[in-house]
Amino acid sequence: MTRRASSNRRGLRGDSVDLNPLFTRPGEAVDLPLFSLPDDEMLPETAYQIVHDEAMLDGNARLNLATFVGTWMEPQADKLYSETVDKNMIDKDEYPQTAAIEERCWRMIAELWNAPDPAHAIGTSTVGSSEACMLGGLALKRRWQQARRAAGLSTERPNLVMSSAVQVCWEKFCNYFEVEARYVPVSDEHRVLDGYRLEDYVDENTIGVVAIMGVTYTGAYEPVAQISAALDAIQERTGLDVRIHVDGASGGMIAPFLQPELEWDFRLPRVASINTSAHKYGLVYPGLGWVVWRTAADLPEELVFRVSYLGGDMPTFALNFSRPGAQVLLQYYTFLRLGRAGYTAVQAATRDVALHLSREIGAMGPFELWSDGGDIPVFAWALRADAGRNWTLEHLSDRLRAHGWLVPAYPMPAGLEDVTVQRIVVRNGLGFNLARDLLADIRASIAYLDSLDSAPPAPVAKAAFHH
């Protein structure tokens, strides 16, 4: 016994690694502390196995139909990722080629979004579209402050106008940067911000209006051209010149390829800035976002910091400092790999799957569609009022989870909070074969719930679903 214990200890130190089968090594054979550092080191294979096994409990990311975030890239992208994971995006003096590639990417995006002169636009990469939204909002606030000071007016009580269906990052922006959030409630007649009664919310303290290309709840586009026209009418009556920031977290990388005739971008002079999530329909792993301003003049120079760092002068406009550079290289890889034709093909295939799923689900007796996936490949449905079921969409979501699918059910935003919908996000990697299996599991789940004599118990509470 004593000699064997001694051998095990030598195995831990690396002298006799092969003496310990993996699942009998200390760490695998006993519980480890969860909230304090272990007293001793362990073999790398053991540490890997512990983390690997715990990560398995998360489930299959490809079956997560709640998230917009990309879960698949090609093997060559995986290889590039592993080769460049050590690059720090902020070290532009140390990694000048990565910095050059970052500029190439946002200039490509500026051209994609029809900037009047992409060479004189300005943009940056971000950790995700939430940071990009924060930067877009900050630029709107600072431009408004500059104009008010120049006119000798107060810069107190700025406000930002947006739909009640905005993503939570805009609520955070208003909270963190002391801007009044003015939410235009959605309704059954106006399910998105469409310019209706916008004059009731806009005044001299409005720093801008947010328009969403792909509402999180339903996937529907907000009509940016209509919102712009409503602001034109307000300016004619009041003289107020209010700019638009387009939150294109999802639609910013869908509309240029699938709806190129739709005017939502810099073709509308009132659009000052646009953001997107590269890690959504930009087809890159998390986390990467982009924000682009129409011209350099739309980004106040006082927001750009020039930092002497690692021997070089570095301009930066970001909320984060050190952050991964590998995703920027993955974006460039994807741009080169797909080009316009490839992006169009991938996004069209994803939309085809979304339209197929929405048609099949809409034809099922209990449901009515709220959107069909024809804008971005995202759609939502509600339980029909006359469905006569003794179960809810939460119960259906719970049953689908038992099959491995994550299909969230949640209440709509202010104005429609009595309506509960279920939503599917179709991403690259969800093909027709998986869609067929999903439909079969939905039908099986409905049949099971219908077979119950009484209402099933309330689903077990899951982690909060955030918009």
Secondary structure in CASP SS format (residue, H / E / C, confidence):
PFRMAT SS
TARGET T0000
AUTHOR 0000-0000-0000
METHOD secondary structure of the structure
MODEL  1
M C 1.00
T H 1.00
R H 1.00
R H 1.00
A H 1.00
S H 1.00
S H 1.00
N H 1.00
R H 1.00
R H 1.00
G H 1.00
L H 1.00
R H 1.00
G C 1.00
D C 1.00
S C 1.00
V H 1.00
D H 1.00
L H 1.00
N C 1.00
P C 1.00
L H 1.00
F H 1.00
T H 1.00
R C 1.00
P C 1.00
G C 1.00
E C 1.00
A C 1.00
V C 1.00
D C 1.00
L C 1.00
P C 1.00
L C 1.00
F C 1.00
S C 1.00
L C 1.00
P C 1.00
D C 1.00
D C 1.00
E C 1.00
M C 1.00
L C 1.00
P H 1.00
E H 1.00
T H 1.00
A H 1.00
Y H 1.00
Q H 1.00
I H 1.00
V H 1.00
H H 1.00
D H 1.00
E H 1.00
A H 1.00
M H 1.00
L C 1.00
D C 1.00
G C 1.00
N C 1.00
A H 1.00
R H 1.00
L H 1.00
N E 1.00
L C 1.00
A C 1.00
T C 1.00
F C 1.00
V C 1.00
G C 1.00
T C 1.00
W C 1.00
M C 1.00
E C 1.00
P H 1.00
Q H 1.00
A H 1.00
D H 1.00
K H 1.00
L H 1.00
Y H 1.00
S H 1.00
E H 1.00
T H 1.00
V C 1.00
D C 1.00
K C 1.00
N E 1.00
M C 1.00
I C 1.00
D C 1.00
K C 1.00
D C 1.00
E C 1.00
Y C 1.00
P H 1.00
Q H 1.00
T H 1.00
A H 1.00
A H 1.00
I H 1.00
E H 1.00
E H 1.00
R H 1.00
C H 1.00
W H 1.00
R H 1.00
M H 1.00
I H 1.00
A H 1.00
E H 1.00
L H 1.00
W C 1.00
N C 1.00
A C 1.00
P C 1.00
D C 1.00
P H 1.00
A H 1.00
H H 1.00
A C 1.00
I E 1.00
G E 1.00
T E 1.00
S E 1.00
T E 1.00
V C 1.00
G C 1.00
S H 1.00
S H 1.00
E H 1.00
A H 1.00
C H 1.00
M H 1.00
L H 1.00
G H 1.00
G H 1.00
L H 1.00
A H 1.00
L H 1.00
K H 1.00
R H 1.00
R H 1.00
W H 1.00
Q H 1.00
Q H 1.00
A H 1.00
R H 1.00
R H 1.00
A H 1.00
A C 1.00
G C 1.00
L C 1.00
S C 1.00
T C 1.00
E C 1.00
R C 1.00
P C 1.00
N E 1.00
L E 1.00
V E 1.00
M E 1.00
S E 1.00
S C 1.00
A C 1.00
V C 1.00
Q C 1.00
V H 1.00
C H 1.00
W H 1.00
E H 1.00
K H 1.00
F H 1.00
C H 1.00
N H 1.00
Y H 1.00
F C 1.00
E C 1.00
V C 1.00
E E 1.00
A E 1.00
R E 1.00
Y E 1.00
V E 1.00
P C 1.00
V C 1.00
S C 1.00
D C 1.00
E C 1.00
H C 1.00
R C 1.00
V C 1.00
L C 1.00
D C 1.00
G C 1.00
Y C 1.00
R C 1.00
L H 1.00
E H 1.00
D H 1.00
Y C 1.00
V C 1.00
D C 1.00
E C 1.00
N C 1.00
T E 1.00
I E 1.00
G E 1.00
V E 1.00
V E 1.00
A E 1.00
I E 1.00
M E 1.00
G C 1.00
V C 1.00
T C 1.00
Y C 1.00
T C 1.00
G C 1.00
A C 1.00
Y E 1.00
E C 1.00
P C 1.00
V H 1.00
A H 1.00
Q H 1.00
I H 1.00
S H 1.00
A H 1.00
A H 1.00
L H 1.00
D H 1.00
A H 1.00
I H 1.00
Q H 1.00
E H 1.00
R H 1.00
T H 1.00
G C 1.00
L C 1.00
D C 1.00
V C 1.00
R C 1.00
I E 1.00
H E 1.00
V E 1.00
D E 1.00
G C 1.00
A C 1.00
S C 1.00
G H 1.00
G H 1.00
M H 1.00
I C 1.00
A H 1.00
P H 1.00
F H 1.00
L H 1.00
Q C 1.00
P C 1.00
E C 1.00
L C 1.00
E C 1.00
W C 1.00
D C 1.00
F C 1.00
R C 1.00
L C 1.00
P C 1.00
R C 1.00
V E 1.00
A E 1.00
S E 1.00
I E 1.00
N E 1.00
T E 1.00
S E 1.00
A C 1.00
H C 1.00
K C 1.00
Y C 1.00
G C 1.00
L C 1.00
V C 1.00
Y C 1.00
P C 1.00
G C 1.00
L C 1.00
G E 1.00
W E 1.00
V E 1.00
V E 1.00
W E 1.00
R C 1.00
T C 1.00
A H 1.00
A H 1.00
D H 1.00
L C 1.00
P C 1.00
E H 1.00
E H 1.00
L H 1.00
V C 1.00
F E 1.00
R E 1.00
V E 1.00
S E 1.00
Y E 1.00
L C 1.00
G C 1.00
G E 1.00
D E 1.00
M E 1.00
P E 1.00
T E 1.00
F C 1.00
A C 1.00
L C 1.00
N C 1.00
F C 1.00
S C 1.00
R C 1.00
P E 1.00
G C 1.00
A H 1.00
Q H 1.00
V H 1.00
L H 1.00
L H 1.00
Q H 1.00
Y H 1.00
Y H 1.00
T H 1.00
F H 1.00
L H 1.00
R H 1.00
L H 1.00
G H 1.00
R H 1.00
A H 1.00
G H 1.00
Y H 1.00
T H 1.00
A H 1.00
V H 1.00
Q H 1.00
A H 1.00
A H 1.00
T H 1.00
R H 1.00
D H 1.00
V H 1.00
A H 1.00
L H 1.00
H H 1.00
L H 1.00
S H 1.00
R H 1.00
E H 1.00
I H 1.00
G H 1.00
A C 1.00
M C 1.00
G C 1.00
P C 1.00
F E 1.00
E E 1.00
L E 1.00
W C 1.00
S C 1.00
D C 1.00
G C 1.00
G C 1.00
D C 1.00
I C 1.00
P C 1.00
V E 1.00
F E 1.00
A E 1.00
W E 1.00
A E 1.00
L E 1.00
R C 1.00
A C 1.00
D C 1.00
A C 1.00
G C 1.00
R C 1.00
N C 1.00
W C 1.00
T C 1.00
L H 1.00
E H 1.00
H H 1.00
L H 1.00
S H 1.00
D H 1.00
R H 1.00
L H 1.00
R H 1.00
A H 1.00
H C 1.00
G C 1.00
W C 1.00
L E 1.00
V C 1.00
P C 1.00
A E 1.00
Y E 1.00
P E 1.00
M C 1.00
P C 1.00
A C 1.00
G C 1.00
L C 1.00
E C 1.00
D C 1.00
V C 1.00
T E 1.00
V E 1.00
Q E 1.00
R E 1.00
I E 1.00
V E 1.00
V C 1.00
R C 1.00
N C 1.00
G C 1.00
L C 1.00
G C 1.00
F H 1.00
N H 1.00
L H 1.00
A H 1.00
R H 1.00
D H 1.00
L H 1.00
L H 1.00
A H 1.00
D H 1.00
I H 1.00
R H 1.00
A H 1.00
S H 1.00
I H 1.00
A H 1.00
Y H 1.00
L H 1.00
D H 1.00
S H 1.00
L C 1.00
D C 1.00
S C 1.00
A C 1.00
P C 1.00
P C 1.00
A C 1.00
P C 1.00
V C 1.00
A C 1.00
K C 1.00
A C 1.00
A C 1.00
F C 1.00
H C 1.00
H C 1.00
END
